[in-house]
């Protein structure tokens, strides 16, 4: 199965997200997210260039929405995905990936600025066939694991990006740090792991079963806002 399709969550969104100003405090916009998992702790910085996704993620973190949620889909050298609220009470082997808070977030896809380097935070979504505007699931996200690409590899990927040219600076990142350039232009990237990127390696290395769900649960213990260092 095409790896891209494995990011697509099978839910129908009822409406685009409506973020009222009172839902996100101004002071929270200058904070990072500390995500404590059973595989270690990561610090995530949200992008001000994607304010709808930033504010929605902050809102959910403040509501403790992600506390207890599983990384329900893990693909080594590709990505690790979480955010399905149904995973909090899921039984072993239960199919996951269809949950959401009941709304979508309008796409904020800016590949020249925010791209799928290793450690990037991006939003999962349904396929173009039922979601031509590429709206994001209200809560499901993935962290890029990826791999290192050669110049030839990148040229081949670029040929499948419908005319999009991978910037030279991004190419250097893909050739050193790595990532998943095939996802550029297709999903909204709205942040990145700035500390604890090795935790993604640990999550990506776990054994998985059906639907790429980890055999042993990998859980977000808590996600909280912290002061930027």
VENHU-V467509 format. One record per residue. N is the residue number from 0. RES is the residue in one letter. SS is DSSP state (h for helix, s for strand, l for the rest). OMEGA is omega in radians with two decimals (NA if undefined). Layout:
[[N	RES	SS	OMEGA] [N	RES	SS	OMEGA]]
This chain:
[[0	X	l	3.12] [1	X	l	-3.10] [2	X	h	-3.13] [3	X	h	-3.09] [4	X	h	-3.12] [5	X	h	3.07] [6	X	h	-2.98] [7	X	s	-3.10] [8	X	l	-3.01] [9	X	l	3.09] [10	X	l	3.07] [11	X	l	-3.07] [12	X	l	-3.11] [13	X	l	-3.13] [14	X	l	3.05] [15	X	s	-3.08] [16	X	l	3.11] [17	X	l	-3.09] [18	X	l	3.11] [19	X	l	-3.12] [20	X	h	-3.07] [21	X	h	-3.09] [22	X	h	-3.14] [23	X	l	3.13] [24	X	l	-3.12] [25	X	h	-3.13] [26	X	h	-3.14] [27	X	h	-3.10] [28	X	h	-3.14] [29	X	h	-3.14] [30	X	s	3.04] [31	X	s	3.11] [32	X	s	3.01] [33	X	s	-3.13] [34	X	s	-3.14] [35	X	s	-3.13] [36	X	s	3.09] [37	X	l	3.08] [38	X	l	3.14] [39	X	s	-3.05] [40	X	s	3.10] [41	X	s	3.00] [42	X	s	-3.08] [43	X	s	3.05] [44	X	s	3.14] [45	X	s	-3.08] [46	X	l	3.05] [47	X	l	3.12] [48	X	l	3.09] [49	X	l	-3.00] [50	X	h	-3.14] [51	X	h	3.11] [52	X	h	3.10] [53	X	h	-3.08] [54	X	h	3.13] [55	X	h	3.14] [56	X	h	3.10] [57	X	h	3.13] [58	X	h	-3.12] [59	X	h	3.09] [60	X	h	3.13] [61	X	h	3.10] [62	X	l	-3.09] [63	X	l	-3.10] [64	X	l	-3.05] [65	X	l	-3.12] [66	X	l	3.13] [67	X	l	-3.14] [68	X	l	-3.10] [69	X	s	2.82] [70	X	s	-2.96] [71	X	s	3.12] [72	X	s	-3.07] [73	X	s	3.13] [74	X	s	-3.12] [75	X	l	-3.10] [76	X	l	3.09] [77	X	l	-3.13] [78	X	s	3.02] [79	X	s	-2.98] [80	X	s	3.13] [81	X	s	3.03] [82	X	l	3.09] [83	X	l	-3.10] [84	X	h	3.14] [85	X	h	-3.09] [86	X	h	-3.13] [87	X	h	-3.09] [88	X	h	-3.06] [89	X	l	3.06] [90	X	l	3.11] [91	X	l	3.12] [92	X	l	-3.13] [93	X	l	3.12] [94	X	l	-3.13] [95	X	l	3.10] [96	X	l	-3.10] [97	X	l	-3.07] [98	X	l	3.09] [99	X	l	3.05] [100	X	l	3.09] [101	X	l	3.11] [102	X	l	3.08] [103	X	s	3.07] [104	X	s	3.13] [105	X	l	-3.10] [106	X	l	3.03] [107	X	l	-3.05] [108	X	l	-3.08] [109	X	l	-3.00] [110	X	l	3.12] [111	X	l	-3.11] [112	X	l	-3.07] [113	X	l	-3.03] [114	X	l	-2.97] [115	X	l	3.01] [116	X	s	3.10] [117	X	l	-3.13] [118	X	l	3.13] [119	X	s	3.06] [120	X	s	-3.09] [121	X	s	-3.08] [122	X	s	3.04] [123	X	l	-3.13] [124	X	s	3.08] [125	X	l	-3.07] [126	X	l	3.13] [127	X	l	-3.08] [128	X	l	3.12] [129	X	l	-3.06] [130	X	l	-3.04] [131	X	l	3.14] [132	X	l	3.05] [133	X	l	3.06] [134	X	l	-3.10] [135	X	s	2.96] [136	X	s	-3.05] [137	X	l	-3.09] [138	X	l	-3.07] [139	X	l	-3.10] [140	X	s	3.01] [141	X	s	3.05] [142	X	s	-3.07] [143	X	s	2.98] [144	X	l	3.00] [145	X	l	3.13] [146	X	s	3.10] [147	X	l	-3.11] [148	X	l	3.01] [149	X	l	3.10] [150	X	h	3.11] [151	X	h	3.08] [152	X	h	-3.09] [153	X	h	3.09] [154	X	h	3.12] [155	X	h	3.10] [156	X	h	-3.12] [157	X	h	3.14] [158	X	l	3.14] [159	X	l	-3.08] [160	X	l	3.02] [161	X	l	3.06] [162	X	l	3.13] [163	X	l	3.12] [164	X	l	3.13] [165	X	l	-3.12] [166	X	l	-3.11] [167	X	h	-3.13] [168	X	h	3.12] [169	X	h	3.11] [170	X	h	-3.14] [171	X	h	3.11] [172	X	h	3.13] [173	X	h	-3.14] [174	X	h	-3.11] [175	X	h	3.13] [176	X	l	-3.12] [177	X	l	-3.13] [178	X	s	3.12] [179	X	l	-3.07] [180	X	h	3.14] [181	X	h	3.14] [182	X	h	3.14] [183	X	l	-3.11] [184	X	l	-3.04] [185	X	l	-3.08] [186	X	l	3.12] [187	X	l	2.98] [188	X	s	-3.05] [189	X	s	3.08] [190	X	s	3.12] [191	X	s	3.04] [192	X	s	-3.13] [193	X	s	3.08] [194	X	s	3.13] [195	X	l	-3.11] [196	X	l	3.11] [197	X	h	3.09] [198	X	h	3.09] [199	X	h	3.08] [200	X	h	-3.11] [201	X	h	3.12] [202	X	h	-3.09] [203	X	h	-3.07] [204	X	l	-3.07] [205	X	l	3.07] [206	X	l	-3.12] [207	X	s	3.12] [208	X	l	-3.14] [209	X	h	3.09] [210	X	h	3.10] [211	X	h	3.07] [212	X	l	3.11] [213	X	s	3.11] [214	X	l	3.03] [215	X	l	-3.04] [216	X	l	2.98] [217	X	l	-2.94] [218	X	s	2.91] [219	X	s	-3.14] [220	X	s	3.07] [221	X	s	3.02] [222	X	s	-3.09] [223	X	s	3.05] [224	X	s	3.11] [225	X	s	3.11] [226	X	s	3.11] [227	X	l	3.13] [228	X	l	NA]]
